[in-house]
Amino acid sequence: MGLANDLMTAPLAMGTGAPVSCIGRVGAPHGVLSEIACFRQLTVDLLYNLRLMTLDPQAFRRNPPATKEALQSLIAALPKSLPDDYIAFLERSNGGEGFVGERYVSLWKAEELITRNSGYKVTEFFPNFFFIGSDGGGEAYAFDISGHDVTVFEVPFIGMPSDASAIADSFDALLLPQIS
């Protein structure tokens, strides 16, 4: 077990003091690949915590984890599943806000996602997208849920689906500039 086991169960503050563990995640797969994914995510979290130590007041700040009930309710209400790395993020931090590199990111809480997508009439105006947050201005951050794409898109609140542009290959990649 040793160091790898210690890392998988070690408390990581992530700005909240909440313990982090890959064990017992909602819908978590088991096996070597899931352990590798878990180790990768804990590495990203560790680097995030190191970034917080710089005390940058505008840096992205994560909220405490979403409750299991909020996650289960969200998953049940979704027309299609969201990328695993995003669901794992919600398990560790229920949204957050601040700068990620040069980009301002406001990620909505699990319990707000369905209401906000409904309020913005996403299914009517952007039928293949699911909004997860915004830049605090005129752009939403979204996933294309028409397939199994994990790309994060920037979508204008007032515009056409064709105006969407890819900004990150995955949700984790969206948050990586904060640790560079």
C-alpha positions, 0 to 999 in steps of 0.5 A: 500500500505505502505512499500510493495508499496514503495519497488516495486517502490523505486529507487535502484542504482544497481551500475547504479542509474537506478530506479527499478520497477516491474510494467510494465516489459516486459511480466510481469504477474499480481496478487499475485504471480507476486507481491511475485516474484517482492518482492523477486527480489527486496530483492535480488537487495537490498542485491546486493546493500548492497554488493556493499557498501563493495566496493569490486573492483572485485565484480560483476558489473551490466550494466545499464538495457537493452532497451525495443527494445533490449529485444523485438528483443532478444525475437523475435529472440529466438527459445524458451523462456528463464527463466523469472528470466533471462529476469527480470535480463536483464530488470534491468541490461544488463549483467555485469561482475565480481566475484560472490563468487569464480566464475568469471561471464561475462554475455553478453548484450541482443543485443549480445546474438544472435550474440555470440550464432551464432558465437560459432555455439551453434545450431550446437554443443550444440543444446539444449543450449543457451549461456548467458555468460562465465567465461572469459576463456574456459567455457560458462554459458548456459540454456538448452532450450529443455524444461522448465528447469531454471538450469544454466549450465557451458559448455566448449566452446570446448567439447560435450553437455554431458560435461555440468554441472549444476552450479545453480538451477536458474539464480537468484541462480547463482547470490546469492553467491554475497550476502552471 
